[in-house]
């Protein structure tokens, strides 16, 4: 019986073949996030601030959808490996059902709480009007993003990474095309401003959803997603969320951190919050390729752990740490040398440049450490120690970063607040390394001992 390529192909080539499609699609995803904010910034700075303040809720929505999809992915792949196609299809159908339920919940939140969410953050009526309009559209019409996420994950579950990439690209390109058309009223369309940006976003999500659905029906023959006669299976749902909930929590922490950081920065000015939002858009372009690489390396590590191939695990980790650190180093250099040019993409005022140049240069000092920590986090998940990834994330963002930012804000100088990021990253490096040493001793090292016994 021929062994899977994850156990035989040279590690460098294997990482590229497994990761490149997702890295490319996530790069485009990051690009459309940046382009979206660039066009919104042309309306006015308050519009950019409003979209930045909406980010935590959008991220929470994506966290719930992605976490649920990860739970489905894990269960579905396991069933396929066990030659249980009926259960694999059943897990897919329950995943689709849970995604629909998530949409209903967030649509209700959008209908009821969109304006309240902004009024508790700022008294500026223009920011409240811009933000509540944008968030209302993104939440009430969030069907597309939840279905896009589950359909893409079903394709990834059966190894069809190229099809998942096509789905993501279709949505991102649609968003990029319609952003300027709907925001500024080109080609006969009405000028819709911030509402146009939101409509372009949900339009892209719905296009990606449709493409994902078609590709699953036409090309994903390992599973059936027909909902005819479907009834929710509580046993299956519990299994999905046993994996999905930790992932949801870990990804949602970023929403809590961002919300709290915005509250701290708004004490100084709305411009400071806008700078923070711009930073997140810019850093996504640097981080996304590494997250795409993670999608490829998790199954490599997991497969070789199951096959007790210690050397392939350590080689995968060393290769990926090198790639991640190199990517983050390039990103740090760019932010150190060209902060004004990057901020100018977002129509930055003199005040915004004064705050933003310092912010980008200080925060980017943490990038090299971040690449190392991201790879170790993926290794923990692949080896069945996802709780370690979650612990590092909680401590970094909620125990170290936010309290440090608050204490530094008491100095009365917004420039000092940005130092919370390098401080938090140093704690993350320390904790990740301690956990990795423990995992190596308890799991990886023992693989070699078994083989030599």
N, C-alpha and C positions, 0 to 999 in steps of 0.2 A: 504494500500500500504506500503510495507516494506521499511524502510529508508535505504539509502546508508550507508555502514560501516563507512564512514568519519564522519557521524553524530552520531554514536552509539558506535563504538569500543573504548575501553580504550585507551587514548592518547598515552601512552608509546608503547603499542603493535601496534597501528595504524601507528605510525611514523616508526617503524621498518619494518612493512609489506610493507609500501609504498616506503621506502627509500633504504632498503637493496640491492635489485637487482642493482640499479643504483650506489650505493656506491661501490659494488664489481666490477662492470664493469669499473668504473672510477679509481679505485685503479689499475686495470690491465693496463688501459690506461696510468696512471702515471708511472707504472713500465716500460712499453715499451719505454716511453720517456727517462727515465733514462738509460735503457739498450742501447738504440740507441746512446746516448752520451758517454757511457762507451766504446763502441766499437770504436767510432770515435776517442776518446781520445788516443786509442792505436796506431793510425796512427801517430799523432804528435799533439803538442799543437795548432799549427796554424789551423789544421783541426777542432779542437774543437772550436776555436775562430770563424772560418768561419760559422759553423753550428749555433753558438750562435748569430752571427750577422744576420743570415737569419731568426731568430725566429720572429721578428716583422711582416714580410710579411706573414709568415705562419699563425701567429695569426690573422692577418687582414683577410686572406682568410677564416679561420674558423669562425671568427666573422660574416662575411657576410653570410656564409652558415647557421650558427646557428641562427642568427637573423631572417633570412628569414623563417627558419623552425619553430621558435617560433611563428611568425606571423601566419603561416599556422595552427600550433597546436591550438592557441587560437580560430581562426575562425572555424576550423573543429569541435572542441569539442563543441563549442556553437551551431553549426548547428545540431549536433547529439542530443544535449539536447533538441533542439526545434523540433525534429522529422522531420528534413529536409535532408534526406540522399542524395538526388540529389545535393544539394548545398554543402554538406560535401565532396562528391566526386569531385565536381567541384573545390573546394578550394584546394584539394590534387593535382589535375592535374595542376592547375595554379602554385602551389608550385614547382612541378617537372619542369615545364617550366622555372620558374625563377631561379631554381638551375642550369639548363642547360645554361641559359644566363650568370650566374655568372661564370661558368666554362670557357666559351668562352672569357670573359673579362680578367680573370686571366691568361689564356693560352697565350693571346696576350701580356700581361704585361711580362710574362716569356720570350717569344720570343724576345722582344724588349729591355727590361730594366734590365735583370738579372745582367749583368756585370756592368752597370752604377750604380746600387744600391750599389755595393761594392766599386767602385772606389771613390764615394763621401764620403766614411767612412774611408778608409785606403789606404795608398800608398803601402802596402806590397803586392807584386805580388803573392806570394804563397797563402795568404788568399783570394785574389781576385779570383784566379783560382779555389781554392777549393769551395769557396762560390758560385760563379756564376754557376758552374757545378751543385752543390747541389740544388740551388734555381731554376735553369732552369728545372730540371727534376720534382721537386715538383709542379711547377706551370703549365707547359705544359701538364702534365699528372694528373691534379687535378680533372678530371671527377669523380674519385672514391670517394674523400672526400666530394664533394658536394652532390652526390647521396646517399652516406652513411648517411649523416646528415639528409637529407629529409626523407629517408625511415625509419630511426630510430625514427624520430619525429612523423611520421604517426602511428607507432606502439604505441608510448607513448600516442598519442591523443585518442586512443581507449582503453587505460588502459592495454595494453599488454607489461608491463615493462620487463617481463622475456625474451620475444622475442627480445626486444631492447637490452637487456644485451647480448644475444647470438650473435647478429650482431656485437656489439662492441668487444666482446671477440674474435670472429673469426678473426677480422682484427688485433687486438693487438698481438695475438699469432702468426699469420702469419709473422708479422713484426719481432717479437723477434726471430723466427726460422731462417728467411732469412738474418737478419743483419750480423751475423758472416760469414755465407756461402758466401754472395756476397762481403762483405768488404775484407775478407782475402782469398777468392778463395778456399773454401773447397769442397770436394766431386766432384772434376772435374770442378767446375765452375771457370771462370777466376777471378783473384784478381782485384777488381774494386775500392777499397778505398772508398772515399767520395761518388762517384757515386753509389756504391753498397748500401750505407746507404740510399740514396734517392730512389733507385729502390725498396728496401725492404719496405720503408715507403709507396710508392704509390701502391705496390703490396698488402700490408695489407689493404689499403683503398678500393681497388677494390674488394678484397675478401669480406670485410664487406658490400660493396655495393650490391654484388650479393646475399649474404645471406639475407640482408634486403629486397631486391626485391622479392626473393622467399617466404620469410615469410609473406610479405604483400599480395602476390597473393594467397598463400595457406591458411593463417590463419586469415587475417584481412578482414573478410567478411562484416564488417559494411560499407566499402567504396570500390569503384572501381577505379583503377588507369590506366585503359585502355586508351591509348592516341588516339585511332582510332576516327577520325573526330573532334579532339580537336582544338579549336580556343582560343587564349588568351582572357580573360575577364578583361577589364580594370577596371571595377567596383570592381571585386573581388581582383585584384592586388592592388588597392588602399587600400582596407580593410586589406589585408595581411601586407602591408608596414606601415599602420598606427600603428600597434603594432610592426612590425619587425624593422623599422628604429631606434626607440629609443634603442632597444636591440642591434642593430648593432653598434650604436654610443657608447653605454656604454662599449661593449666588445672591440671595436677598440681603445679606449683610451689607453688600455694597450700596443698596438703596438706603438703608438706615444710616450708614456712614455719610453718604452724599447729602441726605436731608439735614443731618446734624451739622455738617460742615457748612452748608448753605446758611443755616441759622446763625452760625458763628460769623461768617463773612458778611452777612447782611447788617450786622452791627456796625461795620465800617461803611459799606456802601453797596448798592445794587451792582455797581461796576465790578467790585471784588467777586461777587457771585457769578457774574458773567464771565470773568476771567477763569474761574474754576470750571465753568461749563465748557469753555473753549479748550482748556487743558484736557478735559476728558475726551473731547472729540479728536484732538491731535494725538494723544497717547494711544487711542484705540488703533490708529494706523500702524503703530509700532508693536503693540501687544497682540493684535489679531493674528499675525502670522505665527506667533508662538502658540496661541490657543489652537490654531489650525494644526500645527505640528503635534500638539497634545492629542488631538483626535486620532492621529495616526499611530502614536507611540504607545498609547494605553493598551490596545490589543496585542502589540508586539511584546510588551513586558509581561502581560497576563498569560499569553500563549507560552512563552519560554519559561515562565514560572511554573506553569502546569507541566511542561516538558522537562523540568529540572535542569535547564541549561543556564547555569550561573554566569558563564562568560558572556553569553549573548545579552543577558540582562545588564551587566555592568558596562558592556560596550555601548548598548543603546543609551544608557544614562549618560555616559561620558560624551558621546557624540552630541546628544541633544543639549546637554549643558553648554558645550562649546558653541553650538549654533545659536542657542538662546542668548548667551552672554554677548556674542558677536553682534547679533541683531540689536540688542538693547544698547550696546556701546555706540553703534552707529546712530541710533535714535538720540542718545544723550549728547553726542557731538553736534548733531543738527540743532538741537534745542539750545545748546550753549552758544553756538555761533550765529544762529539766525532767528532769535526770538522775535525781533521786530518784524521781520518779513512774514513769519508765521502768523503773528497777530494781525498784520495788515490784511491778510486774507479775509478777516472778519470785520473789516471797516473799523478797526480799533481807533478810538479817540486818543488824544494825548494823555488823558487821565488813565484810560485803559492800558495804554502802552507803559505808563509809569508803574502801574501795579503788575502788569502781565509779564514784562521782561524779567523782572526779579523772580516772579513766581515760576516761570518755566525753567529758569536756570537753577533754582534751588531744588525744585521737585525732581528734575531730570538727574540729579546726583544719585538718586535711589534706583535708577533703571537697571544698572548692572546687577545689583543684588536681586532685583525683582525677577530677572530672567532665570537665575539659579533657583529661586524659590518656586516659581511656576512649574518647572520641570520636576522638582522633588514632590510637589503636590500631586502631579499626575502619577508619579511612581507609587505614592501611597494608595491612590485610588485603584490602580492596576493590581496592586498586591493585596487588596482587600482591607486596607487600613484607611478608608475614607474619613473616619472620625478624626484622624490626625490632620488631614487637610482642612477640615472644618475648624478644628481647634486653632490651628495657625491663623486662619482667616479671621476668626472672632477676636483673638488676642491682638493681631496686627491692627485691625480696623476700629474695633470698639473699645478695647482695653488700653491700647497705646496711642493710636493716631488721634482720635477725637478728643480724649482728655488732654493730650499734649497740645493740640491746636487751641483748645479753650484756655489752658494755662498761659500759652504764648500770646493769646489775644489780649490778656490782661495787661500786657506791656503797652498797649495802645498803638502798636505799630503792626499793620497788616502784613508787612514783609516777614515778620518773625513767625507768623502762623504757618507759612509754607515749610518751615523746618520740621514740622511734625511728620512729614512724609519720609525724609531720610531716617529720622529717629525710629519710626514704625518699621521701616524696611530692615534696619539693623536687628531689631527684635525678631523679625520674621526669619532672617538668615540664621540667627542663633537657634531658634526653636526648631526650624526645619532640619538643621544639621543634627541636632540632638535626636530628633525623631528618626532621621535617616540612619544614624549609627545604630539605633535600637532595632530598626527594621532589618538592617543588614545582618546584625548578629543573630536575630531570632529567626529570620527567614532565608535571606539570600545566601549567607555563609553556609547554612546547613545543607543547601542543595549540593554543594561540592563535597560535603562530608558524606552525604548519602551515596554519591556516585563513587567515592573512593572506598566505601565500606566493603 
